Amino acid sequence: MAFLYSSDGRFNCFGFLITNRLVLTAAHCILSKTAIIARLGDYDDAHNQVVARVQSSHMHRLYNQRNLTNDIAILALDRKVEYTDKIRPICIVRDTRWRKSIDSLNPLTSAGWAKMESKSDSVKIRTLELVRRQPAICQIDATTPLTTSQFCAGSGESNLGNGDSGSPVGGLIPFGKSQRFIQVRNR
């Protein structure tokens, strides 16, 4: 996970490593004329944190701010990040033969630091299990219609918070004799 904040210390969004130099996040997290810094690693111990400036940002060319379609962006860090036990890239499956299996993963898992009900922001990263829901059910609460490239997950008991933008949403898939956590889509 990457904690993304402005150069004056204001929280911006979350993201996650996809290579030793690239962070994936939501396009709506990119603010024009605002320098972004990524903090990676152990969030309970400042000695194990890695801080890198975002050198450039690249939003999806078809990002639509009104309905948040293609709400994805890649941030290029100003240097390579060394992998540790606490800093690793997320797996992204590019092989389209996995699409049906990935699209049927349920429940999904996300992570973040946003507020819990009636509490302040968490100082520790938390995971959250999200159940995929039928688009018609989600449409009741949505302010814009969902497109075929979007999906809905969550419930009254389990949902991402306003401060979790850019957090990964994924699940476990079989990999050899074990499993790997893969990115399904980002929020």
DRENPA-3360 file (N, C-alpha, C; in nm, 2 decimals, always signed):
BEGIN
1 = MAFLYSSD = +0.08/-0.12/+0.00/+0.00/+0.00/+0.00/+0.09/+0.12/+0.00 ~ +0.04/+0.22/-0.06/+0.11/+0.35/-0.07/+0.01/+0.46/-0.01 ~ +0.06/+0.53/+0.08/-0.01/+0.65/+0.14/+0.03/+0.77/+0.06 ~ -0.06/+0.83/-0.01/-0.03/+0.94/-0.10/-0.07/+1.07/-0.04 ~ +0.02/+1.16/-0.03/-0.01/+1.29/+0.03/+0.06/+1.40/-0.05 ~ +0.02/+1.53/-0.02/+0.07/+1.64/-0.09/+0.20/+1.69/-0.02 ~ +0.28/+1.77/-0.09/+0.41/+1.81/-0.04/+0.39/+1.90/+0.09 ~ +0.27/+1.95/+0.11/+0.24/+2.03/+0.24/+0.18/+1.94/+0.35;
9 = GRFNCFGF = +0.18/+1.81/+0.32/+0.14/+1.71/+0.43/+0.00/+1.67/+0.43 ~ -0.08/+1.72/+0.34/-0.22/+1.69/+0.34/-0.24/+1.55/+0.27 ~ -0.33/+1.46/+0.33/-0.36/+1.33/+0.28/-0.43/+1.35/+0.15 ~ -0.40/+1.27/+0.05/-0.46/+1.27/-0.08/-0.54/+1.15/-0.11 ~ -0.48/+1.03/-0.12/-0.55/+0.90/-0.15/-0.45/+0.79/-0.11 ~ -0.49/+0.67/-0.15/-0.41/+0.56/-0.14/-0.38/+0.50/-0.28 ~ -0.28/+0.42/-0.28/-0.24/+0.35/-0.41/-0.17/+0.22/-0.37 ~ -0.11/+0.16/-0.46/-0.04/+0.03/-0.44/+0.07/+0.01/-0.55;
17 = LITNRLVL = +0.18/-0.05/-0.51/+0.29/-0.07/-0.60/+0.24/-0.18/-0.70 ~ +0.28/-0.15/-0.83/+0.27/-0.25/-0.93/+0.40/-0.29/-0.99 ~ +0.50/-0.21/-0.97/+0.64/-0.24/-1.00/+0.73/-0.17/-0.90 ~ +0.86/-0.18/-0.90/+0.94/-0.11/-0.81/+0.94/+0.04/-0.83 ~ +0.87/+0.09/-0.93/+0.87/+0.24/-0.95/+0.74/+0.29/-0.99 ~ +0.63/+0.20/-1.00/+0.50/+0.25/-1.04/+0.40/+0.22/-0.93 ~ +0.31/+0.32/-0.91/+0.20/+0.30/-0.81/+0.07/+0.32/-0.89 ~ -0.03/+0.23/-0.87/-0.16/+0.24/-0.93/-0.25/+0.30/-0.83;
25 = TAAHCILS = -0.34/+0.39/-0.88/-0.43/+0.46/-0.79/-0.55/+0.50/-0.87 ~ -0.64/+0.57/-0.81/-0.76/+0.62/-0.89/-0.73/+0.75/-0.96 ~ -0.78/+0.77/-1.07/-0.76/+0.90/-1.15/-0.81/+1.02/-1.07 ~ -0.92/+1.00/-1.00/-0.97/+1.12/-0.93/-0.88/+1.16/-0.81 ~ -0.78/+1.09/-0.79/-0.68/+1.12/-0.68/-0.58/+1.22/-0.73 ~ -0.57/+1.24/-0.86/-0.47/+1.32/-0.92/-0.52/+1.47/-0.92 ~ -0.45/+1.55/-0.85/-0.48/+1.69/-0.84/-0.39/+1.77/-0.92 ~ -0.44/+1.86/-1.01/-0.35/+1.94/-1.09/-0.27/+2.03/-1.01;
33 = KTAIIARL = -0.15/+2.05/-1.05/-0.05/+2.15/-0.98/-0.03/+2.11/-0.83 ~ -0.04/+1.99/-0.80/-0.01/+1.94/-0.66/+0.09/+1.83/-0.67 ~ +0.20/+1.86/-0.60/+0.31/+1.75/-0.59/+0.26/+1.64/-0.50 ~ +0.28/+1.52/-0.54/+0.24/+1.40/-0.46/+0.36/+1.33/-0.41 ~ +0.35/+1.28/-0.28/+0.46/+1.20/-0.22/+0.39/+1.07/-0.18 ~ +0.46/+0.96/-0.21/+0.42/+0.82/-0.17/+0.50/+0.77/-0.05 ~ +0.43/+0.73/+0.05/+0.49/+0.67/+0.17/+0.45/+0.52/+0.17 ~ +0.56/+0.43/+0.17/+0.54/+0.29/+0.16/+0.60/+0.22/+0.28;
41 = GDYDDAHN = +0.55/+0.10/+0.31/+0.62/+0.02/+0.42/+0.55/+0.02/+0.55 ~ +0.62/+0.00/+0.65/+0.56/-0.02/+0.79/+0.51/+0.11/+0.84 ~ +0.38/+0.12/+0.87/+0.32/+0.24/+0.91/+0.32/+0.26/+1.06 ~ +0.36/+0.16/+1.13/+0.37/+0.17/+1.28/+0.51/+0.21/+1.32 ~ +0.61/+0.20/+1.23/+0.75/+0.23/+1.26/+0.81/+0.31/+1.15 ~ +0.83/+0.44/+1.18/+0.89/+0.53/+1.08/+1.02/+0.49/+1.03 ~ +1.10/+0.41/+1.10/+1.23/+0.36/+1.06/+1.22/+0.27/+0.93 ~ +1.11/+0.20/+0.92/+1.09/+0.11/+0.80/+1.02/+0.17/+0.69;
49 = QVVARVQS = +0.98/+0.30/+0.70/+0.91/+0.36/+0.59/+1.00/+0.40/+0.47 ~ +0.95/+0.40/+0.35/+1.02/+0.45/+0.24/+0.93/+0.56/+0.18 ~ +0.99/+0.68/+0.16/+0.92/+0.79/+0.10/+0.98/+0.82/-0.04 ~ +0.89/+0.84/-0.14/+0.94/+0.87/-0.27/+0.84/+0.98/-0.33 ~ +0.90/+1.07/-0.40/+0.82/+1.17/-0.47/+0.76/+1.11/-0.60 ~ +0.64/+1.16/-0.64/+0.58/+1.12/-0.76/+0.64/+1.21/-0.87 ~ +0.71/+1.15/-0.96/+0.78/+1.22/-1.07/+0.68/+1.26/-1.18 ~ +0.58/+1.17/-1.21/+0.48/+1.20/-1.31/+0.36/+1.12/-1.29;
57 = SHMHRLYN = +0.24/+1.16/-1.34/+0.12/+1.09/-1.32/+0.05/+1.08/-1.46 ~ -0.01/+0.96/-1.48/-0.08/+0.93/-1.61/-0.21/+0.88/-1.58 ~ -0.32/+0.96/-1.61/-0.46/+0.91/-1.60/-0.50/+0.84/-1.72 ~ -0.59/+0.75/-1.71/-0.65/+0.68/-1.82/-0.70/+0.78/-1.92 ~ -0.68/+0.76/-2.05/-0.71/+0.87/-2.15/-0.87/+0.88/-2.16 ~ -0.94/+0.78/-2.12/-1.09/+0.78/-2.12/-1.15/+0.80/-1.99 ~ -1.08/+0.85/-1.89/-1.13/+0.88/-1.76/-1.24/+0.98/-1.77 ~ -1.36/+0.95/-1.70/-1.47/+1.03/-1.70/-1.50/+1.08/-1.56;
65 = QRNLTNDI = -1.48/+1.20/-1.53/-1.50/+1.26/-1.40/-1.64/+1.25/-1.35 ~ -1.74/+1.25/-1.44/-1.88/+1.25/-1.40/-1.93/+1.12/-1.35 ~ -1.90/+1.01/-1.42/-1.94/+0.88/-1.38/-1.83/+0.79/-1.33 ~ -1.71/+0.84/-1.32/-1.59/+0.77/-1.27/-1.56/+0.65/-1.35 ~ -1.59/+0.64/-1.48/-1.55/+0.53/-1.56/-1.40/+0.55/-1.59 ~ -1.33/+0.44/-1.60/-1.18/+0.44/-1.63/-1.11/+0.52/-1.52 ~ -1.15/+0.51/-1.40/-1.10/+0.59/-1.29/-0.97/+0.52/-1.24 ~ -0.87/+0.54/-1.32/-0.74/+0.47/-1.29/-0.63/+0.56/-1.34;
73 = AILALDRK = -0.52/+0.55/-1.26/-0.40/+0.63/-1.29/-0.27/+0.56/-1.25 ~ -0.17/+0.59/-1.32/-0.04/+0.53/-1.28/+0.05/+0.65/-1.24 ~ +0.12/+0.63/-1.12/+0.21/+0.73/-1.08/+0.36/+0.67/-1.09 ~ +0.44/+0.75/-1.15/+0.58/+0.71/-1.16/+0.66/+0.78/-1.05 ~ +0.73/+0.70/-0.97/+0.81/+0.75/-0.86/+0.94/+0.80/-0.91 ~ +1.00/+0.89/-0.83/+1.13/+0.95/-0.87/+1.25/+0.85/-0.86 ~ +1.22/+0.73/-0.80/+1.33/+0.64/-0.78/+1.27/+0.50/-0.77 ~ +1.36/+0.40/-0.78/+1.31/+0.26/-0.76/+1.30/+0.23/-0.61;
81 = VEYTDKIR = +1.20/+0.16/-0.57/+1.18/+0.12/-0.44/+1.23/-0.02/-0.41 ~ +1.31/-0.04/-0.31/+1.36/-0.17/-0.28/+1.25/-0.25/-0.21 ~ +1.23/-0.37/-0.26/+1.13/-0.46/-0.20/+1.18/-0.51/-0.06 ~ +1.09/-0.52/+0.03/+1.11/-0.57/+0.17/+1.00/-0.66/+0.20 ~ +1.00/-0.71/+0.33/+0.88/-0.79/+0.37/+0.76/-0.71/+0.38 ~ +0.77/-0.58/+0.39/+0.65/-0.49/+0.40/+0.62/-0.41/+0.27 ~ +0.71/-0.42/+0.17/+0.69/-0.35/+0.05/+0.71/-0.45/-0.07 ~ +0.60/-0.48/-0.13/+0.59/-0.57/-0.24/+0.49/-0.52/-0.34;
89 = PICIVRDT = +0.51/-0.55/-0.47/+0.40/-0.51/-0.57/+0.28/-0.61/-0.56 ~ +0.17/-0.56/-0.60/+0.05/-0.64/-0.61/+0.06/-0.72/-0.74 ~ -0.01/-0.83/-0.75/-0.01/-0.91/-0.87/-0.12/-0.86/-0.96 ~ -0.10/-0.84/-1.08/-0.20/-0.80/-1.18/-0.19/-0.91/-1.29 ~ -0.31/-0.97/-1.31/-0.32/-1.08/-1.41/-0.35/-1.01/-1.55 ~ -0.27/-1.03/-1.64/-0.29/-0.97/-1.78/-0.34/-1.08/-1.88 ~ -0.33/-1.20/-1.84/-0.38/-1.31/-1.93/-0.53/-1.31/-1.93 ~ -0.59/-1.28/-2.04/-0.74/-1.28/-2.05/-0.81/-1.41/-2.03;
97 = RWRKSIDS = -0.74/-1.52/-2.03/-0.80/-1.65/-2.00/-0.84/-1.66/-1.85 ~ -0.79/-1.57/-1.77/-0.82/-1.57/-1.63/-0.95/-1.48/-1.60 ~ -0.99/-1.40/-1.70/-1.09/-1.30/-1.67/-1.22/-1.36/-1.61 ~ -1.27/-1.47/-1.66/-1.40/-1.52/-1.60/-1.38/-1.57/-1.46 ~ -1.26/-1.63/-1.43/-1.23/-1.67/-1.29/-1.22/-1.55/-1.20 ~ -1.15/-1.44/-1.25/-1.13/-1.32/-1.17/-1.26/-1.25/-1.15 ~ -1.34/-1.24/-1.25/-1.47/-1.17/-1.24/-1.57/-1.25/-1.15 ~ -1.54/-1.37/-1.12/-1.63/-1.45/-1.03/-1.58/-1.45/-0.88;
105 = LNPLTSAG = -1.47/-1.39/-0.86/-1.42/-1.39/-0.72/-1.52/-1.32/-0.63 ~ -1.55/-1.39/-0.52/-1.65/-1.33/-0.42/-1.64/-1.41/-0.29 ~ -1.61/-1.35/-0.18/-1.59/-1.21/-0.16/-1.46/-1.15/-0.21 ~ -1.45/-1.02/-0.21/-1.32/-0.95/-0.25/-1.27/-0.89/-0.12 ~ -1.14/-0.86/-0.12/-1.07/-0.79/-0.01/-1.02/-0.66/-0.05 ~ -1.03/-0.56/+0.04/-0.97/-0.43/+0.02/-0.89/-0.39/+0.14 ~ -0.82/-0.29/+0.14/-0.74/-0.24/+0.25/-0.74/-0.09/+0.25 ~ -0.72/-0.04/+0.37/-0.71/+0.11/+0.38/-0.70/+0.15/+0.53;
113 = WAKMESKS = -0.70/+0.29/+0.55/-0.69/+0.35/+0.68/-0.81/+0.44/+0.71 ~ -0.91/+0.44/+0.63/-1.02/+0.53/+0.65/-1.09/+0.51/+0.78 ~ -1.18/+0.61/+0.81/-1.25/+0.61/+0.94/-1.35/+0.49/+0.95 ~ -1.35/+0.43/+1.07/-1.45/+0.33/+1.10/-1.57/+0.41/+1.16 ~ -1.68/+0.35/+1.15/-1.80/+0.42/+1.20/-1.78/+0.48/+1.34 ~ -1.80/+0.60/+1.36/-1.79/+0.68/+1.48/-1.65/+0.68/+1.54 ~ -1.55/+0.65/+1.46/-1.41/+0.65/+1.51/-1.33/+0.74/+1.42 ~ -1.21/+0.78/+1.46/-1.12/+0.85/+1.38/-1.04/+0.76/+1.28;
121 = DSVKIRTL = -0.96/+0.82/+1.19/-0.88/+0.74/+1.10/-0.80/+0.64/+1.18 ~ -0.78/+0.52/+1.12/-0.70/+0.42/+1.18/-0.55/+0.45/+1.16 ~ -0.47/+0.42/+1.26/-0.32/+0.43/+1.24/-0.26/+0.31/+1.18 ~ -0.34/+0.20/+1.18/-0.29/+0.07/+1.12/-0.38/+0.04/+1.00 ~ -0.31/-0.02/+0.90/-0.38/-0.06/+0.78/-0.48/-0.17/+0.82 ~ -0.60/-0.17/+0.77/-0.70/-0.27/+0.79/-0.74/-0.33/+0.66 ~ -0.79/-0.46/+0.67/-0.85/-0.52/+0.55/-1.00/-0.53/+0.57 ~ -1.07/-0.54/+0.46/-1.21/-0.54/+0.46/-1.26/-0.64/+0.36;
129 = ELVRRQPA = -1.35/-0.72/+0.40/-1.41/-0.82/+0.30/-1.54/-0.75/+0.24 ~ -1.54/-0.76/+0.11/-1.65/-0.70/+0.03/-1.72/-0.80/-0.05 ~ -1.85/-0.81/-0.04/-1.93/-0.90/-0.12/-1.98/-0.83/-0.25 ~ -1.96/-0.90/-0.36/-2.01/-0.84/-0.49/-2.16/-0.84/-0.48 ~ -2.22/-0.73/-0.54/-2.36/-0.71/-0.54/-2.41/-0.70/-0.68 ~ -2.54/-0.73/-0.70/-2.60/-0.71/-0.83/-2.61/-0.56/-0.86 ~ -2.58/-0.52/-0.99/-2.58/-0.38/-1.02/-2.71/-0.31/-0.99 ~ -2.82/-0.38/-1.00/-2.95/-0.32/-0.98/-2.97/-0.28/-0.83;
137 = ICQIDATT = -2.91/-0.36/-0.74/-2.91/-0.33/-0.60/-2.83/-0.20/-0.57 ~ -2.71/-0.20/-0.63/-2.62/-0.09/-0.61/-2.67/+0.04/-0.67 ~ -2.74/+0.03/-0.78/-2.79/+0.14/-0.85/-2.89/+0.23/-0.76 ~ -2.95/+0.16/-0.66/-3.04/+0.23/-0.57/-2.96/+0.34/-0.49 ~ -2.84/+0.32/-0.45/-2.76/+0.41/-0.38/-2.67/+0.50/-0.46 ~ -2.64/+0.46/-0.59/-2.55/+0.53/-0.67/-2.60/+0.66/-0.73 ~ -2.52/+0.75/-0.74/-2.56/+0.88/-0.80/-2.55/+0.89/-0.95 ~ -2.48/+0.80/-1.01/-2.47/+0.78/-1.15/-2.49/+0.64/-1.19;
145 = PLTTSQFC = -2.54/+0.61/-1.31/-2.55/+0.46/-1.35/-2.42/+0.39/-1.36 ~ -2.42/+0.27/-1.32/-2.30/+0.19/-1.34/-2.29/+0.15/-1.49 ~ -2.16/+0.14/-1.53/-2.14/+0.10/-1.67/-2.10/-0.05/-1.67 ~ -2.09/-0.11/-1.79/-2.06/-0.25/-1.79/-1.92/-0.28/-1.75 ~ -1.83/-0.18/-1.74/-1.69/-0.20/-1.70/-1.67/-0.18/-1.55 ~ -1.78/-0.15/-1.48/-1.78/-0.12/-1.34/-1.85/-0.24/-1.26 ~ -1.81/-0.26/-1.14/-1.89/-0.35/-1.05/-1.91/-0.29/-0.92 ~ -2.00/-0.35/-0.84/-2.03/-0.30/-0.71/-2.01/-0.41/-0.61;
153 = AGSGESNL = -1.95/-0.36/-0.50/-1.93/-0.46/-0.38/-1.95/-0.38/-0.25 ~ -1.99/-0.45/-0.15/-2.01/-0.39/-0.02/-2.15/-0.41/+0.03 ~ -2.17/-0.37/+0.15/-2.30/-0.37/+0.22/-2.31/-0.27/+0.33 ~ -2.42/-0.28/+0.41/-2.43/-0.19/+0.52/-2.33/-0.22/+0.63 ~ -2.28/-0.35/+0.64/-2.19/-0.39/+0.74/-2.04/-0.38/+0.69 ~ -2.02/-0.37/+0.56/-1.89/-0.38/+0.50/-1.88/-0.29/+0.38 ~ -1.81/-0.18/+0.38/-1.79/-0.10/+0.27/-1.67/-0.01/+0.28 ~ -1.62/+0.03/+0.17/-1.50/+0.12/+0.17/-1.55/+0.26/+0.22;
161 = GNGDSGSP = -1.46/+0.33/+0.29/-1.49/+0.46/+0.33/-1.45/+0.57/+0.23 ~ -1.49/+0.69/+0.26/-1.46/+0.80/+0.17/-1.31/+0.82/+0.16 ~ -1.23/+0.79/+0.26/-1.09/+0.81/+0.26/-1.01/+0.69/+0.20 ~ -1.08/+0.59/+0.14/-1.01/+0.48/+0.09/-0.99/+0.48/-0.06 ~ -1.01/+0.59/-0.12/-0.99/+0.60/-0.27/-0.85/+0.56/-0.31 ~ -0.85/+0.48/-0.42/-0.72/+0.44/-0.47/-0.67/+0.30/-0.40 ~ -0.75/+0.26/-0.30/-0.71/+0.13/-0.24/-0.74/+0.01/-0.33 ~ -0.66/-0.09/-0.32/-0.68/-0.21/-0.40/-0.80/-0.29/-0.37;
169 = VGGLIPFG = -0.86/-0.35/-0.46/-0.97/-0.45/-0.44/-0.93/-0.57/-0.52 ~ -0.92/-0.69/-0.44/-0.87/-0.81/-0.51/-0.92/-0.93/-0.44 ~ -0.85/-1.04/-0.47/-0.88/-1.17/-0.41/-0.77/-1.27/-0.44 ~ -0.79/-1.39/-0.38/-0.69/-1.49/-0.39/-0.72/-1.58/-0.51 ~ -0.62/-1.61/-0.59/-0.63/-1.71/-0.70/-0.53/-1.82/-0.68 ~ -0.55/-1.94/-0.73/-0.45/-2.05/-0.72/-0.33/-2.01/-0.80 ~ -0.21/-2.04/-0.74/-0.08/-2.02/-0.80/+0.01/-2.13/-0.76 ~ +0.04/-2.22/-0.85/+0.12/-2.34/-0.81/+0.06/-2.41/-0.70;
177 = KSQRFIQV = +0.13/-2.43/-0.59/+0.08/-2.51/-0.47/+0.03/-2.41/-0.36 ~ +0.02/-2.28/-0.40/-0.03/-2.18/-0.30/-0.13/-2.09/-0.37 ~ -0.15/-1.97/-0.31/-0.24/-1.88/-0.37/-0.17/-1.74/-0.38 ~ -0.21/-1.66/-0.47/-0.16/-1.52/-0.48/-0.28/-1.42/-0.47 ~ -0.25/-1.31/-0.40/-0.35/-1.20/-0.40/-0.33/-1.12/-0.52 ~ -0.44/-1.11/-0.60/-0.44/-1.03/-0.73/-0.53/-0.91/-0.72 ~ -0.50/-0.81/-0.80/-0.58/-0.69/-0.81/-0.69/-0.72/-0.90 ~ -0.82/-0.69/-0.86/-0.93/-0.71/-0.95/-0.96/-0.58/-1.02;
185 = RNR = -0.98/-0.47/-0.94/-1.00/-0.34/-0.99/-0.97/-0.24/-0.88 ~ -0.94/-0.12/-0.91/-0.92/-0.03/-0.80/-1.04/+0.07/-0.79 ~ -1.07/+0.12/-0.67/-1.19/+0.19/-0.64/-1.17/+0.33/-0.69;
% end
